[in-house]
Amino acid sequence: IRIGVVTAWPEDDWHSERLLAACGRRAETVAIDPAHLATRVERDRVVVLARGAPAGRFDAFILARGLGRAGDPDLQFEIYRALEGTGALVVNRLDPLLAAQDKFRTSWLLRLAGVPTPRAAVAQTPDDAERALATLGEAVAKPLAGSLGDGVEQVRDDPDGRAKVRARVARDGAIYLQAFVPHPGRDLRVFVVGGRARAAVERHAPPGEWRTNFARGGRTEPVTLAPGVAGIAEGAARALRLDYAGVDLVGMGEGATVIEVNGNPSWRGILEATGLDMAEVIAEHVLGRALRRRRSNDQIVLEKSTGAIHG
């Protein structure tokens, strides 16, 4: 089995290092810079090249850090689509990653799948932003795409809040508002791999802060999930079609609701709190999928060679 870990920072990014090491303990593993991917459209097929060789020599790819410091990001997106189009096993796939990055798309996909999630709204004019805020009453304004709590602020339907949402639309061209879910300075991060909740931590906001992100100084501690909460997190990953995801929830019981889904989640806080390295779990999942695919392909070849497939 040969696994390609796509990352421009194999030695500088902690998560890339962990994935390369975990995969390397199970299979031949190669770091692939996104800028070292190319594609050819030939008469009868599309060929994707990884480091100058056909990508078909790999059994699986992990998009650890899919955009590099060199090359063209839009082209890299299309190469990933072409790679998937050739039938390659890619984890996580591009469109689910983009869906998780887009907070509004995440909201409506979760709602469509029946996964509990707060009300949300988007607007592109200052007047529509005010109307959305009035409907929600109290909300969290977030960038349409982003992570780590950057650009996130609470707003209320008062003069200050209305001024803030108008200013954000004027500056950014659009705004995403999510109904604020009260919580006592803590929430849950559940790490889902292969459709199952594999680890969970309770995240506590640092003093003077309501955001619980580990990157902002949040403290994490291990927690045992109720089956219902685990099921909600698993449903969120399934709704976005992610092989692995970090699912953020508020609430511990039946009233738990998903506030965000991350398709390229950090697991440093989970490792420090629980001792569980999600790189090992991801690598095992990818290896299992690659082995099952290889056995399936071998069986098809065998059946064709023996004439067992008819019609």
C-alpha positions in Angstrom: 0.0 0.0 0.0 1.3 3.4 -0.9 -0.2 6.6 0.6 0.4 10.2 -0.6 0.1 12.9 2.1 -0.5 16.2 0.3 1.2 19.0 2.2 3.7 21.8 1.4 4.9 21.7 5.0 6.0 18.1 5.8 8.5 19.2 8.4 6.9 22.5 9.6 3.3 21.6 10.2 2.6 19.6 13.3 -0.4 17.8 11.8 1.4 16.9 8.6 4.3 15.5 10.6 1.9 13.3 12.7 0.0 12.0 9.6 3.2 11.2 7.8 4.6 9.3 10.8 1.3 7.5 11.4 0.9 6.5 7.8 4.6 5.6 7.5 4.1 3.0 10.3 1.5 1.2 8.2 2.4 1.7 4.5 4.9 3.3 2.1 4.2 7.0 2.6 5.2 9.9 0.5 4.9 13.7 1.1 3.5 15.5 -2.0 3.8 19.2 -2.3 0.5 20.6 -3.9 2.7 22.5 -6.4 4.1 19.1 -7.6 0.8 17.9 -8.9 0.0 18.2 -12.6 -2.6 16.9 -15.0 -2.8 15.8 -18.7 -6.0 15.4 -20.7 -5.2 12.8 -23.3 -7.2 11.2 -26.1 -8.8 8.5 -24.0 -8.2 9.5 -20.4 -7.2 12.1 -17.8 -3.8 11.5 -16.2 -2.9 13.1 -12.9 0.8 13.3 -12.0 2.2 13.4 -8.5 5.9 14.4 -8.4 6.2 13.6 -12.1 4.8 10.0 -11.9 1.2 8.8 -12.5 -1.0 9.2 -9.4 -2.4 5.7 -10.1 0.7 4.3 -8.4 -0.8 5.5 -5.0 -3.6 3.6 -3.2 -4.8 6.7 -1.4 -4.2 10.4 -0.8 -4.7 12.4 2.3 -5.2 16.2 1.8 -3.4 17.3 4.9 -2.7 20.8 3.7 -4.2 21.0 0.2 -2.9 24.5 -0.7 0.8 25.1 -0.9 3.1 28.0 -0.8 3.8 27.7 -4.5 1.6 27.1 -7.6 -1.9 28.3 -8.2 -4.6 27.5 -5.6 -7.5 27.5 -8.1 -5.6 25.0 -10.3 -4.8 22.8 -7.3 -8.6 22.6 -6.5 -9.3 21.5 -10.1 -6.5 18.9 -9.9 -8.0 17.4 -6.8 -11.3 17.2 -8.7 -9.6 15.5 -11.6 -7.8 13.2 -9.2 -11.2 12.1 -7.7 -12.6 11.8 -11.2 -9.9 9.2 -12.1 -11.3 7.1 -9.2 -8.5 7.8 -6.7 -9.2 7.5 -3.0 -8.9 11.0 -1.6 -9.4 11.8 2.2 -11.0 14.3 2.8 -12.4 14.9 -0.7 -12.4 18.5 -2.0 -16.1 19.3 -2.1 -16.8 18.1 1.4 -13.8 20.2 2.6 -15.1 23.3 0.8 -18.6 22.6 2.3 -17.2 22.5 5.8 -15.2 25.7 5.2 -18.4 27.5 4.0 -20.3 28.2 7.2 -23.6 28.9 5.5 -23.4 25.8 3.4 -22.6 23.8 6.5 -25.7 25.3 8.2 -28.1 24.3 5.4 -26.6 20.9 4.9 -26.9 20.1 8.6 -30.5 21.4 8.6 -31.3 19.3 5.4 -29.9 16.2 7.1 -31.9 16.8 10.3 -28.9 17.5 12.5 -29.6 19.9 15.3 -27.9 23.3 14.5 -28.7 26.9 15.4 -30.7 29.1 13.1 -28.6 31.1 10.7 -28.8 33.8 8.1 -26.6 35.4 5.4 -27.0 38.9 3.9 -25.3 41.0 1.3 -26.7 44.4 2.0 -26.7 46.5 5.3 -30.5 46.6 5.4 -30.8 42.8 5.0 -28.1 42.3 7.6 -30.1 44.4 10.1 -33.3 42.4 9.3 -31.5 39.2 9.8 -30.1 40.3 13.2 -33.6 41.4 14.2 -34.9 38.0 13.4 -32.2 36.2 15.4 -32.1 38.7 18.3 -28.7 37.7 19.6 -26.2 36.2 17.2 -22.6 35.3 16.4 -21.2 37.1 13.4 -18.6 34.9 11.6 -16.7 35.2 8.3 -18.3 33.0 5.6 -15.1 31.0 5.7 -12.5 30.7 8.4 -11.5 28.9 11.6 -9.7 29.3 15.0 -12.3 31.9 16.0 -10.9 34.6 13.8 -13.3 37.4 13.0 -16.0 36.0 15.3 -18.0 38.4 17.5 -21.3 38.4 19.4 -23.9 40.9 18.3 -27.3 41.9 19.6 -30.2 43.6 18.0 -29.4 47.0 19.5 -27.8 50.1 18.0 -24.3 48.8 18.5 -25.0 45.4 17.0 -26.8 46.9 14.0 -23.9 49.2 13.4 -21.5 46.2 13.5 -23.4 44.1 11.0 -23.8 47.0 8.6 -20.0 47.7 8.8 -19.2 44.1 8.2 -21.3 43.9 5.1 -19.8 47.1 3.8 -16.3 45.8 4.4 -16.7 42.1 3.4 -19.6 42.2 0.9 -21.6 39.7 3.0 -22.2 38.5 6.5 -23.1 35.2 8.1 -25.0 35.3 11.4 -25.7 32.3 13.6 -28.1 32.4 16.5 -26.2 32.6 19.7 -26.6 29.5 21.9 -25.9 30.4 25.6 -23.3 28.3 27.2 -21.3 28.6 30.5 -17.9 29.3 28.8 -17.5 25.7 27.5 -18.4 23.5 24.6 -17.5 20.2 23.0 -15.1 19.2 20.3 -15.8 15.7 19.0 -13.4 14.0 16.5 -15.2 11.8 14.1 -13.3 9.3 11.9 -14.9 6.8 9.5 -18.4 7.7 10.7 -17.6 7.1 14.4 -16.9 9.5 17.3 -13.3 8.5 18.3 -12.5 11.1 20.9 -14.1 14.1 22.6 -13.0 17.0 24.8 -14.7 19.7 26.7 -13.2 23.1 25.8 -13.1 25.9 28.3 -12.7 29.5 27.3 -9.8 31.4 28.9 -10.6 34.2 31.4 -12.3 37.2 29.9 -13.1 35.3 26.6 -16.2 33.5 25.5 -14.6 31.7 22.5 -13.2 28.3 23.5 -10.8 27.6 20.6 -7.6 25.8 21.7 -5.6 28.2 19.5 -6.9 31.1 21.5 -5.8 29.7 24.8 -8.8 27.5 25.5 -8.3 24.7 28.0 -9.4 21.1 27.1 -10.3 18.1 29.3 -11.4 14.7 28.3 -15.1 13.9 28.5 -17.3 10.8 28.0 -20.0 11.4 25.4 -23.6 10.3 25.9 -24.6 8.1 22.9 -27.1 10.7 21.7 -24.4 13.4 21.5 -22.0 11.1 19.8 -24.8 10.3 17.3 -25.3 14.0 16.6 -21.6 14.5 15.9 -21.5 11.5 13.6 -24.6 12.7 11.8 -22.9 16.1 11.2 -19.8 14.4 9.6 -22.1 12.2 7.5 -24.1 15.2 6.3 -21.0 16.9 5.0 -19.6 13.5 3.6 -16.3 13.9 5.6 -14.1 10.9 6.3 -12.9 12.7 9.3 -14.1 15.9 11.0 -13.9 18.0 14.1 -17.5 18.7 15.2 -18.2 21.5 17.7 -21.3 21.3 19.8 -22.9 23.2 22.7 -24.8 21.2 25.2 -24.1 17.8 26.8 -27.5 16.1 26.5 -30.4 15.8 24.2 -30.4 19.5 23.5 -26.9 19.4 22.1 -26.6 21.4 18.9 -23.8 21.6 16.3 -22.3 25.0 15.9 -19.5 24.2 13.5 -17.9 21.4 11.5 -14.2 21.5 10.6 -13.0 19.3 7.7 -9.4 19.9 8.4 -9.4 19.9 12.2 -6.6 20.3 14.7 -6.3 17.4 17.2 -3.4 18.8 19.3 -5.9 19.7 22.1 -7.4 16.2 22.0 -4.0 14.6 22.2 -2.9 16.7 25.2 -6.2 16.1 27.0 -6.7 12.4 26.2 -3.4 11.0 25.0 -5.2 9.8 21.8 -3.4 10.7 18.6 -6.0 11.2 15.9 -3.3 10.8 13.2 -3.2 7.1 14.1 -6.9 6.8 13.8 -7.0 8.6 10.5 -4.1 6.5 9.1 -5.8 3.3 10.2 -9.1 4.4 8.5 -7.3 5.3 5.2 -5.3 2.1 5.2 -8.6 0.1 5.8 -10.3 1.8 2.9 -7.3 1.3 0.6 -7.1 -2.4 1.5 -10.8 -2.9 0.9 -10.6 -1.1 -2.4 -7.6 -3.2 -3.5 -9.2 -6.5 -2.5 -12.4 -5.4 -4.4 -10.4 -4.5 -7.5 -8.4 -7.8 -7.3 -11.7 -9.7 -7.0 -13.1 -8.0 -10.1 -10.0 -8.8 -12.1 -10.1 -12.5 -10.9 -13.8 -12.8 -11.8 -13.2 -11.3 -15.3 -10.2 -13.6 -15.9 -12.2 -16.7 -15.0 -15.3 -15.6 -16.8 -17.4 -15.3 -13.7 -18.8 -11.9 -14.7 -21.6 -12.1 -17.3 -23.8 -9.5 -18.8 
